């Protein structure tokens, strides 16, 4: 598995499709078939379209916080 992390800022709170393509290319280049992409922001709508290549699970700010709550973890 390959993990990717992307920090956003107030002026640019979204991760776009080209960034995900870049990560998927990296996952493929290291001959992996699965990746996890974490961001402190949010994804643009086009990121959620079905994409070919390695499977990448996306975790945005809301999903990460929900997972923390689910497992009774604190930040």
N, C-alpha and C positions, 0 to 999 in steps of 0.2 A: 504494500500500500504506500501511496505517496500522499503527503499532507502539504497543503498550501495555505498560506496565511496572507491576508491583504488588509492593511489598515487604511480606513477612509478618514476623511476630515470633514468639518462642517461645510466647507465650500464644495466638496465633491463626495457626497454620502453614498453614491451608487457605484457598483461594480458592473461593467458592461460586458457584452458578449465577446469582444476581442480579447479581453483579459482572460476569460474562461477558455477561449481557443488556445491562447498562449500556454495556459496551465495544462490543458489536455495534450498539447504537443509535447510538453515536457514529460508528462506521465508516459506517453508513448515512447519517447526517446530513451527512457530508462527501463524499457521493456516491462512495464507494469500494466495491469489491466484495470486497476481501481485506484481512485483518488478521492481525497476529502479536501474540500476547499472551504476555509473559514474566513469570514470577514466581520469587521466591527461595524459595517454599514449594511446596506441593502443591495439587492440585485435588480437590474433593469428587467422589464417584462420579457424581453427577447431571450434572456438567459435560460428561461424555463422551457424553451422549445426543445423537441427531441433532437439530440445531436448524435452523430456517428462517432465512433472511436471509443477510447477507454471510458468506462463508467465513472462519473464524478458526482459525489454526493455533496450538495451545497448546504452550508450552514451560515445563515445570516445572523445578525444581532438578536432578532426575536427568537429564532429557533434555538440558539445557544442558551439564551436565558430560560426558555421553556424546558430545555433538557436539564439545566441546573435545578430548576424547581422540581422536576419529575424525580430526580435522584436525591433530593433534599441536600443539595450542595450550596455553598455560599461563595460569592465572588470576593 
